[in-house]
Amino acid sequence: MTDCIFCKIVRGEIPAKKIHEDDDVVAFHDIHPIAPVHFLVIPKMHIPSMADLQPEHEAAIGKVMVVAGKLAREQGCADGFRTIINTGRVGRQEVYHLHVHIVGGPEVLPPMLKY
């Protein structure tokens, strides 16, 4: 997809503060962090959202999750972190390229939902 901001990051057309890159996955710091540790992990392959996942995406998404956990520990989330995947309009997805937010830090995070 040519106009996707995350595809442009993958192609090097837009700068990002990358913390990981390999043949399948890119991870970079969020430009509007909500915690001391806040980065995104994305597949290089353009997949619009979780709702669009197909069996052929299993390896790529598995790698995204493995990289997310490894990087979270390396970035200082030794005692846990939050993993967020927003999907679609109702899920408040802003960029339609599947991405995983990793959020954490030294302190306990506030509750996400209030009932």
C-alpha positions as CSV (number, residue, x, y, z in Angstrom):
1,M,0.0,0.0,0.0
2,T,1.7,3.2,-1.1
3,D,0.0,5.8,1.2
4,C,0.2,3.8,4.5
5,I,2.3,5.6,7.0
6,F,3.7,2.4,8.5
7,C,4.5,1.0,5.0
8,K,6.5,4.3,4.4
9,I,8.4,3.6,7.7
10,V,9.1,0.1,6.5
11,R,10.4,1.5,3.2
12,G,12.5,4.1,4.9
13,E,10.5,7.0,3.4
14,I,9.6,8.3,6.9
15,P,12.0,8.3,9.8
16,A,11.3,6.4,12.9
17,K,13.2,5.7,16.1
18,K,13.6,2.0,15.4
19,I,14.6,-0.4,18.0
20,H,14.4,-3.6,15.9
21,E,14.3,-4.5,12.2
22,D,14.6,-7.8,10.4
23,D,13.3,-9.3,7.2
24,D,9.7,-9.6,8.6
25,V,9.2,-7.1,11.5
26,V,10.0,-3.5,12.4
27,A,9.7,-2.0,15.9
28,F,9.9,1.6,16.8
29,H,9.0,4.1,19.5
30,D,5.6,5.6,19.5
31,I,5.6,9.3,18.6
32,H,3.0,10.0,21.4
33,P,4.0,7.7,24.3
34,I,1.6,7.2,27.1
35,A,4.1,5.5,29.4
36,P,7.9,5.4,30.0
37,V,8.1,2.5,27.6
38,H,5.8,2.7,24.5
39,F,6.7,1.2,21.2
40,L,5.0,-0.5,18.3
41,V,5.8,-3.7,16.6
42,I,4.5,-4.2,13.0
43,P,4.8,-6.8,10.3
44,K,6.6,-5.5,7.2
45,M,3.8,-7.0,5.2
46,H,0.8,-4.7,4.9
47,I,-2.1,-6.3,6.8
48,P,-4.8,-3.7,7.6
49,S,-6.0,-5.1,10.9
50,M,-6.5,-8.2,13.0
51,A,-9.9,-8.6,11.3
52,D,-8.0,-9.1,8.0
53,L,-5.7,-11.9,9.3
54,Q,-5.6,-15.1,7.2
55,P,-3.8,-18.4,7.8
56,E,-0.9,-17.3,5.6
57,H,-0.2,-14.5,8.1
58,E,0.4,-16.9,11.0
59,A,4.2,-16.9,10.8
60,A,4.5,-13.1,10.5
61,I,2.1,-12.4,13.4
62,G,3.8,-15.1,15.5
63,K,7.1,-13.3,14.9
64,V,5.6,-10.0,15.8
65,M,4.5,-11.4,19.2
66,V,7.9,-13.0,19.9
67,V,9.8,-9.8,19.0
68,A,7.3,-7.8,21.2
69,G,8.1,-9.8,24.3
70,K,11.8,-9.8,23.8
71,L,11.9,-6.1,23.2
72,A,9.7,-5.3,26.1
73,R,12.1,-7.0,28.4
74,E,15.1,-5.2,26.8
75,Q,13.4,-1.8,27.1
76,G,12.9,-2.2,30.8
77,C,9.6,-4.0,31.3
78,A,11.0,-6.8,33.4
79,D,8.0,-7.0,35.7
80,G,5.3,-6.9,32.9
81,F,3.8,-4.7,30.3
82,R,0.6,-4.1,28.4
83,T,0.0,-5.4,24.8
84,I,-2.6,-3.5,22.9
85,I,-3.9,-4.2,19.4
86,N,-6.7,-1.7,18.3
87,T,-8.9,-3.1,15.6
88,G,-11.3,-1.2,13.4
89,R,-13.3,2.0,14.1
90,V,-14.9,0.7,17.3
91,G,-11.5,-0.5,18.5
92,R,-10.1,3.0,17.9
93,Q,-7.6,1.9,15.3
94,E,-6.0,5.0,13.7
95,V,-3.5,3.5,11.3
96,Y,-4.8,0.7,9.2
97,H,-1.6,-1.4,9.2
98,L,-1.7,-4.1,11.9
99,H,0.4,-3.0,14.9
100,V,1.0,-4.0,18.5
101,H,1.5,-1.3,21.1
102,I,3.8,-2.4,24.0
103,V,3.2,-0.1,27.0
104,G,5.0,-0.3,30.3
105,G,7.6,1.0,32.7
106,P,8.7,0.6,36.2
107,E,5.3,1.5,37.8
108,V,2.0,-0.4,37.7
109,L,-0.2,0.8,34.8
110,P,-3.6,2.2,35.6
111,P,-6.7,0.1,34.7
112,M,-7.6,0.2,31.0
113,L,-11.4,-0.1,31.5
114,K,-13.7,1.1,34.2
115,Y,-16.9,-0.8,34.7
